[in-house]
Amino acid sequence: MFTKVDEWPVGRACAAAILPDGSVHRHGDGVYEFRLASVSKLMTAWAALVAVEDGSLDLDAPLDEGGSLRHLLAHAGGYGFDGERPVGSPGRRRAYSNTGYDRIAALVESAAGMPFPAYLDEAVFRPLGMDGAELRGSAARDVHATLDDVIRFADELRRPQLLARGTVADAISPQFADLDGTVPGIGAFSPCPWGLGPELHGDKYPHWMPERASRSTFGHFGGTGTFLWVDPVADVACLALTDREFGPWALEAWPAFGADVLAAARP
C-alpha cells in the first residue's frame, strides 16, 4: 500500500490509511511534528461546529459584514484569499479564503470567552487524544501535529464522536451547491462543491483526491505537502504529511497513492 510513498520526491513523508474493518495502517515516523497548513481548516471547522452545537454560535445568524458562519465555513463569505476586507458579496462565488477562517476563529473566541487555540485544544484535540497537536498562529494554516495526531482526527471524521450525526451530515454536504470557484493550486471548477470545512470531491478532475474515490469523498490538502480525505462510500480514510511544498509532484503522487489505498479496501 505504501510502496509509492517511498518514491515521493520529498525529504520526509509519513502516511496512513484506515480501512473499513477499522484497521489503521501507518508508514513513517508517528511522532515527528509537521505544520499541517490548510488541513488545519478541517480542525478549525470542527471546533466551530462544536460551538454551534453547544449554543455558543448560530450557523445562519447574520454577521456584521454580511453572510453567516455557514458562508465562512464554505468559503462563500466574500473574502479573498488573504486581506481583511471582503472582496465580494456573500454567497456569490466560492472564494477560497484564509481570512474567512481567521474570522471564524475570532467568532468562536468571542462567543466562548477564551483564546481560540485554547478552545480548539479543549473542544477537539484533548477529547481525541491529539496530545502532540497545537495551534501556533493562524487558525487557517498553523496547526502543528504528528502523524498519530492526524490519524486520530481522521478517525473522528470517519466515525464522529464530537458532533451529532445531523451536524456531520450537513458538514460533508454541498453548501451553496451551485457556486463556481477555484481550488488553489488545482484549478477552476463549475460548480466547486464544498462543505462546512471539508472540500468535496464531486466531479472535479484533475484533482488531488484519487479519481476512483466517490463523489462524496471529503477532506483537505495543505500547501506544506499534507492531505487528509475520507471516502464515506468506501469507508476509508487516507492521509499523508510531508516536508515539501505542494506542487505538480503532489498532483501526480497523491491520487496514485489514494488509488492503492482504495484498492486495498476493495480487494
ZITA-V183302 format. One record per residue. N is the residue number from 0. SS is DSSP state (H for helix, E for strand, C for the rest). PHI is phi in whole degrees, -180 to 180 (999 if undefined). Layout:
n: {N/N}
ss: {SS/SS}
phi: {PHI/PHI}
This chain:
n: {0/1/2/3/4/5/6/7/8/9/10/11/12/13/14/15/16/17/18/19/20/21/22/23/24/25/26/27/28/29/30/31/32/33/34/35/36/37/38/39/40/41/42/43/44/45/46/47/48/49/50/51/52/53/54/55/56/57/58/59/60/61/62/63/64/65/66/67/68/69/70/71/72/73/74/75/76/77/78/79/80/81/82/83/84/85/86/87/88/89/90/91/92/93/94/95/96/97/98/99/100/101/102/103/104/105/106/107/108/109/110/111/112/113/114/115/116/117/118/119/120/121/122/123/124/125/126/127/128/129/130/131/132/133/134/135/136/137/138/139/140/141/142/143/144/145/146/147/148/149/150/151/152/153/154/155/156/157/158/159/160/161/162/163/164/165/166/167/168/169/170/171/172/173/174/175/176/177/178/179/180/181/182/183/184/185/186/187/188/189/190/191/192/193/194/195/196/197/198/199/200/201/202/203/204/205/206/207/208/209/210/211/212/213/214/215/216/217/218/219/220/221/222/223/224/225/226/227/228/229/230/231/232/233/234/235/236/237/238/239/240/241/242/243/244/245/246/247/248/249/250/251/252/253/254/255/256/257/258/259/260/261/262/263/264/265/266}
ss: {C/C/C/C/H/H/H/C/C/C/C/C/E/E/E/E/E/E/C/C/C/C/C/E/E/E/E/C/C/C/C/C/E/E/E/C/H/H/H/H/H/H/H/H/H/H/H/H/H/H/H/H/H/C/C/C/C/C/C/C/C/C/C/C/C/C/C/C/H/H/H/H/H/C/C/C/C/C/E/C/C/C/C/C/C/E/C/C/C/C/C/C/C/E/C/C/C/H/H/H/H/H/H/H/H/H/H/H/H/H/H/H/C/C/C/H/H/H/H/H/H/H/H/H/H/H/H/H/C/C/C/C/C/E/E/C/C/C/C/C/C/C/E/E/E/E/H/H/H/H/H/H/H/H/H/H/H/H/C/C/C/C/C/C/H/H/H/H/H/H/H/C/C/C/C/C/C/C/C/C/E/E/E/C/C/C/E/E/E/C/C/C/C/E/C/C/C/C/E/E/C/C/C/C/C/C/C/C/C/C/C/C/C/C/C/C/C/E/E/E/E/E/C/C/C/E/E/E/E/E/E/C/C/C/C/E/E/E/E/E/E/E/C/C/C/C/C/H/H/H/H/H/H/H/H/H/H/H/H/H/H/H/H/H/H/C/C}
phi: {999/-102/-56/-67/-61/-66/-97/-65/-82/-132/-78/-143/-143/-126/-150/-159/-143/-115/-94/-57/-81/88/-69/-108/-116/-111/-145/102/-71/-80/-119/-70/-95/-118/-86/-83/53/-75/-60/-56/-62/-61/-72/-62/-62/-62/-65/-63/-72/-61/-65/-65/-67/-86/88/-73/-132/-120/-58/-115/-68/-63/-97/-58/-87/97/74/-151/-58/-58/-60/-62/-62/-98/54/-127/-87/92/-86/-83/-56/-136/106/-77/-94/-59/-113/-166/-85/-59/80/-98/-156/-84/-106/-56/-144/-69/-58/-59/-77/-67/-66/-59/-60/-66/-65/-64/-59/-66/-70/-87/70/-153/-58/-60/-56/-68/-65/-60/-65/-72/-87/-125/-64/-66/-59/-92/74/-85/-68/-95/-88/-156/-90/-127/132/-69/-67/-83/-158/-121/-77/-110/-161/-99/-57/-62/-62/-70/-61/-64/-71/-61/-67/-64/-64/-78/-135/-61/-119/-89/-127/-70/-57/-65/-63/-65/-59/-67/-63/-106/-109/-61/-108/50/-61/-89/-72/-83/-176/-125/-91/-53/81/-114/151/-92/-137/-137/-81/-123/-69/-147/-99/-91/122/-76/-75/-107/-62/55/-106/-65/-161/-70/-155/-80/-84/-66/-61/-82/-65/-67/-61/-88/-61/-136/166/-163/-121/-122/-67/-88/89/-124/-157/-151/-138/-130/-103/-70/-75/-78/61/-131/-117/-141/-153/-152/-130/-136/-112/-119/-56/-56/-173/-54/-59/-71/-65/-88/-81/-67/-62/-67/-63/-60/-63/-65/-64/-64/-65/-67/-83/-128/-63}
